[in-house]
Amino acid sequence: MFSSEVFSSGEGTLVATREVFSEDELAQLRGFPEPARAELIRYFTLAPADEAFVRKFRGQDNVLGATVQLCTLPWLGFVPDDVAAAPAAVVARLSERLGVPVGALRGYGAREQTRTDHLREIAGYLGWRTVDGPRWKELEEFLFARAMEHDSPKLLFRQACEYLSSSRLVRPGVVKILERVAAARERAREETWTRVAPLLGPRRQAELDEMLTVDPVLGRTRLSWLGTGPVAATPPAVKDELEKLAYLRGLDADTLDLSVLPAERRRFLAGVGRRLTPQHLARREPARRYPILLTLIAQSAVDVLDEVLLLFDQALSGPGVSRAGAADRDAGRAGPRRGGPAGAAGRHPEDRAGPGGRRRPGRRAAARRNRPRADAGSMAGPPRAAAP
C-alpha cells in the first residue's frame, strides 16, 4: 500500500507519505497520465534516428517497450515501472509507426533487469543522466532556496520535479524526493531562526509571548485584537487603530529590520501568524513561534498605519462620503463603471480586504482630497456650462 511508505523528516523521525500525498495522488505520480493530443504529437512522434535506435533491441516486445520508454522519459521526466500500462493511445500510435502488434507490449518487462538496462541505454541516447551524489547536493541546495520562500511540501515536490526535468535528470522515486523536501524545510526553519535570533532578547520574547495570552482589559489576546480591522470610518474605529499603532510602536515593530530574511519568507511567516490561533502558536517551539510573531508585528505596523491614514481621510471628508457612496451604489446598479472592472455591482476595486485579511475602508476618499469643491459641505464642483 502506498500509504504505508515512510521517509525521514530530517529530524530522525519517520513521516508517512500519506501526510503529503493521498494514495490516489501517489498512484498518479508513479503511473502514466492520459496524454493530451498535443503531447501525443510532441512526445510520441519518432524521428528516423529514434526508430533506428529502438530497432536494435531484439524481439517485437522489446522494440515496442523500449520505444515507449524512449518517448515517456522526456514527457514525464521518468518512466513508470509498469511500462505495459502505457495509455492505449500511446501504444497504438507507436505500434502503427513501428509495424508491431499492440499486444506485443504485454510481454515487455517480465524481467525487471531488462527494463532497467533498456532505460539506462535510452537515457544515454537522449542525453539524460541519473541523480548521483553531486547532483543530489545541487537538488538539495535548490530545494533549500525554495523552502526559504514557502513551506508547502507539495509545491516543493513539484518544483523539484521541474528542476530535474529541466536539467535532464531522471526523476528518482517519490520517497527519495520527499526526504530531500523534508530536509530542505527543516533547514529553512533552522536558518530562519539563526538569522532572527539576534533580534530576540529575553524582553522581546516575553513581549511576544504576552500577545498570545488574554488581555484582561481587551478581553481577548493582543494577537486577535491586531488581526481585527475597522469596518467603518468612525471615531471609535480611529481611536482603536491609534491604540494598536501605539502598542506596536511600543514593541519597536515599526523599526524592526528583518531584511536578513527574504521578502517571500517574511510574507509567508506573517501569513502563518494570521492563520494560526494564539493557542496553536503558543504550543509551537520557540524557534518556530518567535520568527512568526516577529514578522507578523512588523507587517502589522505597516498595515495599521495605513488603516489610520485611510480612516482619518474618510473621517475628514465628512458627509460627502455618504453621498459619494450612494452615487457609487446607484452607478453599480446601472452597470459597471466605464473603464473599470465589471465586478459586483457597487463594489469598487479598492473596497477589499487588506494584507492578512484585515478589512480596510475604501480608498476613494483619498482621491477626493485634491478635488476642487464648491463649498465645505458639498462634493460637487461648479455647474458645467451648457454646450452651445
C-alpha positions as CSV (number, residue, x, y, z in Angstrom):
1,M,0.0,0.0,0.0
2,F,1.3,3.4,-0.9
3,S,0.1,5.0,2.4
4,S,2.3,2.6,4.4
5,E,5.6,4.1,3.0
6,V,7.6,6.3,5.2
7,F,10.5,8.7,4.8
8,S,12.8,10.6,7.1
9,S,11.7,14.1,8.0
10,G,15.2,15.3,8.5
11,E,15.0,15.2,12.3
12,G,15.3,11.4,12.7
13,T,11.6,10.9,12.7
14,L,9.6,9.0,10.1
15,V,6.7,10.6,8.2
16,A,4.2,8.6,6.2
17,T,3.8,9.7,2.5
18,R,0.1,10.0,3.1
19,E,0.8,13.1,5.2
20,V,1.9,14.8,1.9
21,F,0.1,12.9,-0.8
22,S,-3.1,10.7,-0.8
23,E,-3.0,7.2,-2.3
24,D,-4.6,8.5,-5.5
25,E,-2.0,11.3,-5.8
26,L,0.8,8.8,-5.3
27,A,-0.6,6.5,-7.9
28,Q,-0.8,9.4,-10.3
29,L,2.8,10.4,-9.5
30,R,4.1,6.9,-10.2
31,G,2.0,6.0,-13.2
32,F,1.0,7.1,-16.7
33,P,-1.4,10.1,-17.1
34,E,-3.6,10.3,-20.2
35,P,-1.7,12.4,-22.7
36,A,-3.4,15.4,-24.5
37,R,-3.4,15.4,-28.3
38,A,-0.6,17.9,-28.4
39,E,1.5,15.7,-26.1
40,L,0.9,12.7,-28.3
41,I,2.3,14.6,-31.3
42,R,5.2,16.3,-29.5
43,Y,6.5,13.3,-27.5
44,F,5.3,10.2,-29.4
45,T,6.5,11.1,-32.9
46,L,9.6,9.1,-33.8
47,A,12.5,10.7,-35.7
48,P,14.3,8.4,-38.2
49,A,17.3,8.2,-35.7
50,D,15.0,7.2,-32.9
51,E,13.4,4.4,-34.9
52,A,16.9,3.2,-35.9
53,F,17.9,3.2,-32.2
54,V,15.0,1.1,-30.9
55,R,15.1,-1.4,-33.7
56,K,18.4,-2.7,-32.4
57,F,16.6,-4.3,-29.5
58,R,15.7,-8.0,-30.1
59,G,12.1,-9.1,-30.3
60,Q,8.9,-7.1,-31.0
61,D,8.1,-6.8,-27.3
62,N,11.5,-5.2,-26.6
63,V,11.3,-2.9,-29.6
64,L,7.8,-1.6,-28.6
65,G,8.7,-1.5,-24.9
66,A,11.9,0.4,-25.4
67,T,10.1,2.8,-27.7
68,V,7.5,3.6,-25.0
69,Q,10.4,4.3,-22.6
70,L,12.2,6.4,-25.2
71,C,9.1,8.7,-25.6
72,T,8.0,8.7,-22.0
73,L,11.2,9.9,-20.4
74,P,11.2,13.4,-22.0
75,W,7.4,13.5,-21.4
76,L,7.2,12.7,-17.7
77,G,10.9,13.0,-16.6
78,F,10.8,9.3,-15.5
79,V,9.4,6.0,-16.8
80,P,6.7,4.2,-14.7
81,D,7.7,0.7,-13.6
82,D,4.7,-0.9,-15.4
83,V,5.6,0.0,-18.9
84,A,2.9,-2.3,-20.2
85,A,0.3,0.0,-18.6
86,A,1.0,2.8,-21.0
87,P,-2.1,4.6,-22.3
88,A,-3.8,2.9,-25.2
89,A,-3.4,6.0,-27.5
90,V,0.3,6.0,-26.9
91,V,0.7,2.3,-27.6
92,A,-1.5,2.4,-30.7
93,R,0.4,5.4,-32.2
94,L,3.9,3.8,-31.7
95,S,2.8,0.3,-32.8
96,E,1.4,1.7,-36.1
97,R,4.7,3.5,-36.7
98,L,6.8,0.5,-35.9
99,G,4.6,-2.1,-37.5
100,V,4.5,-4.0,-34.3
101,P,1.3,-5.5,-32.8
102,V,-0.2,-3.7,-29.9
103,G,-0.3,-6.9,-27.9
104,A,3.5,-7.2,-28.0
105,L,3.8,-4.8,-25.2
106,R,2.1,-7.2,-22.7
107,G,5.2,-9.4,-22.6
108,Y,7.6,-6.5,-22.0
109,G,9.5,-6.1,-18.8
110,A,8.9,-9.7,-17.5
111,R,12.4,-9.4,-16.2
112,E,12.9,-6.1,-14.3
113,Q,16.5,-6.0,-15.2
114,T,15.7,-5.9,-18.9
115,R,13.6,-2.8,-18.5
116,T,16.3,-1.2,-16.3
117,D,19.0,-2.0,-18.8
118,H,17.0,-0.5,-21.6
119,L,16.2,2.6,-19.7
120,R,19.9,3.1,-19.0
121,E,20.7,2.9,-22.7
122,I,17.8,5.1,-23.6
123,A,18.8,7.8,-21.1
124,G,22.3,7.8,-22.5
125,Y,21.0,8.1,-26.1
126,L,18.7,11.1,-25.1
127,G,21.4,12.8,-23.0
128,W,19.7,12.3,-19.7
129,R,21.5,11.3,-16.5
130,T,20.7,9.7,-13.2
131,V,20.9,11.6,-9.9
132,D,24.2,10.8,-8.2
133,G,26.0,12.3,-5.2
134,P,26.9,15.8,-6.6
135,R,23.6,16.1,-8.4
136,W,21.7,15.3,-5.2
137,K,23.6,18.1,-3.5
138,E,22.6,20.5,-6.2
139,L,19.0,19.5,-5.8
140,E,19.2,19.9,-2.1
141,E,20.5,23.5,-2.5
142,F,17.8,24.3,-5.0
143,L,15.1,23.0,-2.6
144,F,16.6,24.9,0.3
145,A,16.4,28.2,-1.6
146,R,12.7,27.5,-2.5
147,A,11.9,26.4,1.1
148,M,13.1,29.9,2.3
149,E,10.3,31.3,0.2
150,H,7.5,28.9,1.2
151,D,6.8,25.8,3.2
152,S,4.4,23.7,1.1
153,P,5.8,20.2,0.7
154,K,3.6,19.6,-2.4
155,L,4.8,22.7,-4.1
156,L,8.4,21.9,-3.2
157,F,8.0,18.4,-4.7
158,R,6.6,19.8,-7.9
159,Q,9.4,22.3,-8.1
160,A,12.0,19.5,-7.6
161,C,10.4,17.6,-10.4
162,E,10.5,20.6,-12.7
163,Y,14.2,21.2,-11.8
164,L,15.1,17.6,-12.5
165,S,13.3,17.6,-15.8
166,S,14.8,20.9,-17.0
167,S,18.3,19.5,-16.0
168,R,17.6,16.3,-17.9
169,L,17.9,14.2,-14.8
170,V,15.8,11.1,-14.4
171,R,13.4,11.6,-11.6
172,P,14.1,9.3,-8.6
173,G,11.4,7.7,-6.6
174,V,8.8,9.8,-4.8
175,V,10.0,8.9,-1.3
176,K,13.6,9.9,-2.1
177,I,12.5,13.3,-3.3
178,L,10.2,13.8,-0.2
179,E,13.1,13.1,2.0
180,R,15.0,16.0,0.4
181,V,11.9,18.2,0.6
182,A,11.6,17.5,4.4
183,A,15.3,18.2,4.9
184,A,15.0,21.5,3.0
185,R,12.0,22.6,5.0
186,E,13.8,21.8,8.3
187,R,17.0,23.5,7.1
188,A,15.0,26.6,6.2
189,R,13.4,26.8,9.6
190,E,16.8,26.5,11.3
191,E,18.3,29.2,9.0
192,T,15.4,31.5,9.8
193,W,15.9,31.1,13.5
194,T,19.7,31.7,13.1
195,R,19.1,34.9,11.2
196,V,16.4,36.4,13.6
197,A,17.9,35.1,16.9
198,P,20.0,38.3,17.5
199,L,16.7,40.3,17.5
200,L,15.1,38.2,20.2
201,G,16.4,39.1,23.6
202,P,14.6,37.9,26.8
203,R,12.5,41.1,27.0
204,R,11.2,40.8,23.4
205,Q,10.5,37.2,23.8
206,A,8.4,38.0,26.8
207,E,6.5,40.7,24.9
208,L,5.8,38.4,22.1
209,D,4.5,35.7,24.4
210,E,2.2,38.2,26.1
211,M,0.5,38.7,22.7
212,L,-0.8,35.1,23.0
213,T,-2.4,35.5,26.4
214,V,-5.8,37.0,27.1
215,D,-5.5,40.7,28.0
216,P,-7.9,41.5,30.9
217,V,-8.7,44.9,29.5
218,L,-9.4,43.8,25.9
219,G,-11.0,40.5,26.9
220,R,-9.0,38.7,24.2
221,T,-5.4,38.2,23.1
222,R,-3.4,41.0,21.6
223,L,-2.9,38.8,18.5
224,S,-6.6,38.6,17.9
225,W,-7.0,42.3,18.6
226,L,-4.4,43.2,16.0
227,G,-6.0,40.9,13.4
228,T,-9.4,42.6,13.6
229,G,-9.6,45.6,11.3
230,P,-12.1,48.5,11.3
231,V,-15.4,48.2,9.5
232,A,-16.3,51.9,9.3
233,A,-14.7,55.3,9.5
234,T,-16.0,56.2,12.9
235,P,-14.2,58.0,15.8
236,P,-14.1,54.8,17.9
237,A,-12.6,52.9,15.0
238,V,-9.9,55.6,14.6
239,K,-9.2,55.5,18.3
240,D,-8.9,51.7,18.3
241,E,-6.4,51.8,15.4
242,L,-4.4,54.5,17.0
243,E,-4.1,52.3,20.1
244,K,-2.9,49.4,18.0
245,L,-0.3,51.7,16.4
246,A,0.9,52.9,19.8
247,Y,1.1,49.3,21.0
248,L,3.1,48.1,18.0
249,R,5.5,51.1,18.3
250,G,5.9,50.2,21.9
251,L,7.2,46.9,20.7
252,D,9.5,48.7,18.2
253,A,7.7,46.9,15.4
254,D,7.9,49.9,13.2
255,T,11.8,49.9,13.3
256,L,12.3,46.1,13.1
257,D,14.9,45.3,10.5
258,L,14.0,41.9,9.1
259,S,16.0,42.3,5.8
260,V,18.0,39.3,6.9
261,L,15.1,37.2,5.7
262,P,14.0,37.1,2.0
263,A,10.8,39.1,1.4
264,E,9.0,35.9,0.4
265,R,9.9,34.3,3.7
266,R,8.7,37.3,5.6
267,R,5.3,37.3,3.8
268,F,5.0,33.5,4.3
269,L,5.7,33.7,8.1
270,A,3.4,36.7,8.6
271,G,0.6,34.8,6.8
272,V,1.1,31.8,9.0
273,G,0.8,34.1,12.0
274,R,-2.5,35.4,10.8
275,R,-3.9,31.9,10.1
276,L,-3.0,30.2,13.3
277,T,-4.8,30.8,16.6
278,P,-3.0,32.1,19.6
279,Q,-3.3,28.6,21.2
280,H,-1.6,27.0,18.2
281,L,1.2,29.5,18.2
282,A,1.8,29.1,21.9
283,R,2.2,25.4,21.5
284,R,4.9,25.8,18.9
285,E,8.6,25.6,19.9
286,P,10.3,28.9,20.3
287,A,12.5,28.5,17.2
288,R,9.3,28.4,15.1
289,R,7.0,30.7,17.2
290,Y,9.2,33.8,17.5
291,P,10.1,34.3,13.8
292,I,6.4,34.1,13.0
293,L,5.4,36.7,15.6
294,L,8.3,39.0,14.7
295,T,7.3,39.1,11.0
296,L,3.7,39.5,12.0
297,I,4.2,42.5,14.2
298,A,6.5,44.1,11.6
299,Q,3.8,43.7,8.9
300,S,1.0,44.8,11.2
301,A,2.9,48.0,11.9
302,V,2.7,48.8,8.2
303,D,-0.9,47.7,7.9
304,V,-2.2,49.6,10.9
305,L,-0.5,52.8,9.9
306,D,-2.2,52.5,6.5
307,E,-5.5,51.9,8.2
308,V,-5.1,55.0,10.4
309,L,-4.3,57.3,7.4
310,L,-7.3,56.0,5.5
311,L,-9.7,56.3,8.4
312,F,-8.5,59.9,9.1
313,D,-9.0,60.7,5.4
314,Q,-12.5,59.4,5.4
315,A,-13.4,61.0,8.7
316,L,-12.2,64.4,7.5
317,S,-14.2,64.0,4.3
318,G,-17.4,64.2,6.4
319,P,-20.9,63.7,4.9
320,G,-19.6,63.8,1.4
321,V,-18.5,60.2,1.9
322,S,-22.1,59.1,2.3
323,R,-23.3,61.0,-0.8
324,A,-20.4,59.6,-2.9
325,G,-21.1,56.1,-1.6
326,A,-24.8,56.4,-2.6
327,A,-23.8,57.6,-6.1
328,D,-21.4,54.6,-6.4
329,R,-24.2,52.2,-5.4
330,D,-26.5,53.8,-8.0
331,A,-23.8,53.5,-10.6
332,G,-23.3,49.9,-9.6
333,R,-26.9,49.0,-10.1
334,A,-26.9,50.7,-13.5
335,G,-23.8,48.7,-14.6
336,P,-20.0,48.6,-14.3
337,R,-18.1,51.8,-14.5
338,R,-16.6,52.7,-17.8
339,G,-13.0,51.6,-17.9
340,G,-13.3,49.8,-14.6
341,P,-13.7,46.1,-13.8
342,A,-17.1,44.5,-14.3
343,G,-17.2,43.2,-10.7
344,A,-20.0,43.0,-8.2
345,A,-22.5,45.9,-8.5
346,G,-21.5,49.0,-6.5
347,R,-18.2,47.4,-5.4
348,H,-15.0,49.4,-6.0
349,P,-11.8,47.5,-6.6
350,E,-10.2,49.3,-3.6
351,D,-13.0,48.1,-1.2
352,R,-11.3,44.8,-0.4
353,A,-9.5,43.1,2.4
354,G,-6.1,44.5,3.1
355,P,-3.0,42.4,3.7
356,G,-3.7,39.4,6.0
357,G,-7.4,39.6,5.6
358,R,-7.9,42.9,7.5
359,R,-10.9,44.7,6.1
360,R,-9.9,48.2,5.1
361,P,-12.3,51.0,4.2
362,G,-12.4,52.3,0.6
363,R,-9.7,54.4,-0.8
364,R,-11.9,56.6,-2.9
365,A,-11.8,59.4,-0.3
366,A,-8.0,59.6,-0.9
367,A,-8.6,60.7,-4.5
368,R,-11.1,63.4,-3.3
369,R,-8.7,65.3,-1.2
370,N,-7.3,67.3,-4.2
371,R,-10.7,67.5,-5.9
372,P,-12.0,71.2,-6.1
373,R,-15.1,71.7,-4.1
374,A,-17.7,74.5,-4.4
375,D,-18.1,74.7,-0.6
376,A,-17.1,72.8,2.5
377,G,-20.3,70.8,2.7
378,S,-20.6,69.6,-0.9
379,M,-18.5,67.3,-3.1
380,A,-19.9,68.7,-6.3
381,G,-18.0,71.2,-8.4
382,P,-19.3,74.3,-10.1
383,P,-22.1,73.6,-12.8
384,R,-20.8,72.9,-16.2
385,A,-21.7,75.4,-18.9
386,A,-24.3,74.1,-21.4
387,A,-22.9,73.3,-24.8
388,P,-23.9,75.9,-27.5
